[in-house]
Amino acid sequence: MGKVSWKPGTMVYPLPAVMVSCGTEEKGYNIITVSWTGTICTDPAMCYISVRPGRYSYDIIKDNGEFVINLTTRKLAYAADWCGVRSGADHDKFREMSLTPIPGTTVKAPLIAESPLNIECRVKEIVELGSHHMFISEVIAVNVDEELIDEKSGVYRLDKANLISYSHGKYYDLGKYLGHFGFSVKKGEKSRGKRDNNVNKKK
């Protein structure tokens, strides 16, 4: 099977489509939808979002130094797209999309109540990369919907939240479950691998 060479571009897909809420007072709250986002460190917990300097939310986040990443679901797909193509300079996005701002636990930026998981972030550094500037941020609080916590195990069942992803200009439901982290090296397979290695050595 052959390969076709394309020019360099942003083709790491799929990605999350998150709604980033910002602002410190209700009259100045705004939401921007981004897909250039991800985890960059575990300890301390850190993540990033990349935003074009021309976006209305850019200066809000830069000036306040904080924001909230709100994961999106099937029910939030329309609002997520709308908040990504409309400007907060012209629209009250919370009101027009019937979204509910609720206070964060550590930041002044609001959480989106309808999101199953809200990540409160504080900006540590802004890296000016080109078309987008990266807000490298520390995760200082995480808020989850109580109904998604399994009563028996205490495990947070984010797999039941109907999350969506973004791939090359389109939104998708997440696919079916394929296996847990580390499923490729279960005990039986480890033992089998060791036996195979021993056989190879004898040969």
Order of alpha helices (4+ residues) and beta strands (2+ residues): beta-beta-beta-beta-beta-alpha-beta-alpha-alpha-beta-beta-beta-beta-beta-beta-alpha
